[in-house]
């Protein structure tokens, strides 16, 4: 239930963006850069990281939207549920497992990060730009999880699929085009 009294109780994030376009536009530009710009990670891998971080944070809205987006981009259905339940036994690609472990720890206990955590990512074959990018995705979605939960934004699974398909086809820049139109 939205805590913003000017919006309907069942408002989704796009309606918040439409209500506050001055802050939404730069935020969506940053999403487009981090989630769709050049990166060592594929679009699906970035959405996997976003959904995983959101799941670690128990942010149902962001987890639902980005799990649907990840699956629309080719992440196998059920992989995120398995990864959040037990990352070690989940059917996660061996190269992605240490990345998810890294962003999970960064989300849960950021002050406990160490060089050994980064070394595990490097040992899996990732380079410094990949580590940097994983941290950017993680930080962005920790921010978004706080924003969504702090504003009381929620939706049902049907909306998650709609939003995931929209992000797959339009990207985050496409959301900016919707700031002046209906959700």
Residue pairs with C-beta under 8 A, 6 or more apart in sequence:
1 9
1 10
1 152
1 154
2 8
2 9
2 10
2 11
2 15
2 16
2 151
2 152
2 153
3 150
3 151
3 152
4 11
4 16
4 19
4 151
4 152
6 19
7 15
7 16
7 19
8 15
10 154
10 155
11 153
12 153
12 155
12 159
12 163
12 183
13 61
13 65
13 148
13 153
14 163
14 175
14 178
14 183
15 183
16 24
16 151
16 153
17 24
17 27
17 28
17 175
17 178
17 179
18 24
18 178
18 179
18 180
18 181
18 183
21 179
21 180
24 176
24 179
25 176
25 179
28 172
28 173
28 175
28 176
28 179
29 172
29 173
29 176
30 140
31 140
31 172
31 175
32 171
32 172
32 173
32 176
34 46
34 133
34 136
34 137
34 140
35 43
35 46
35 47
35 50
35 137
35 140
35 171
35 172
36 43
36 171
36 172
36 173
39 46
39 129
39 130
39 133
40 126
40 127
40 129
40 130
40 133
41 49
41 130
41 133
41 134
41 137
42 73
43 73
44 70
44 73
44 74
44 75
45 96
45 99
46 133
46 137
47 66
47 69
47 70
47 73
47 75
47 167
48 70
48 75
48 79
48 80
48 96
48 100
49 99
49 100
49 103
49 134
49 137
49 138
49 141
50 62
50 66
50 69
50 70
50 137
50 140
50 141
51 62
51 63
51 66
51 67
51 69
51 70
51 80
52 80
52 83
52 84
52 100
52 103
52 104
53 103
53 104
53 107
53 137
53 138
53 141
53 142
53 145
54 62
54 63
54 66
54 141
54 144
54 145
55 63
55 67
55 80
55 83
55 84
56 84
56 103
56 104
56 107
56 108
57 63
57 107
57 141
57 142
57 145
57 149
59 144
59 145
59 148
59 149
60 154
61 148
61 149
61 153
61 154
61 155
62 141
62 144
62 145
62 148
63 80
64 155
64 157
64 159
64 160
65 155
65 159
65 160
65 163
65 164
65 167
66 141
66 164
67 80
67 160
67 164
68 160
68 161
68 163
68 164
68 165
69 163
69 164
69 167
69 168
70 80
70 164
71 77
71 164
72 164
72 165
72 167
72 168
73 168
76 91
79 90
79 91
79 92
82 89
82 90
82 91
82 92
83 90
83 92
83 100
87 97
87 100
87 101
87 104
88 97
90 97
92 100
94 124
95 124
95 125
95 126
96 124
97 124
98 120
98 121
98 123
98 124
98 126
99 121
99 124
99 126
99 130
99 134
101 117
101 120
102 117
102 118
102 120
102 121
102 131
102 134
102 138
103 134
103 135
103 137
103 138
105 112
105 113
105 117
106 113
106 135
106 138
107 138
107 142
118 131
121 130
121 131
121 134
122 131
126 134
155 163
166 174
166 175
167 174
167 175
170 177
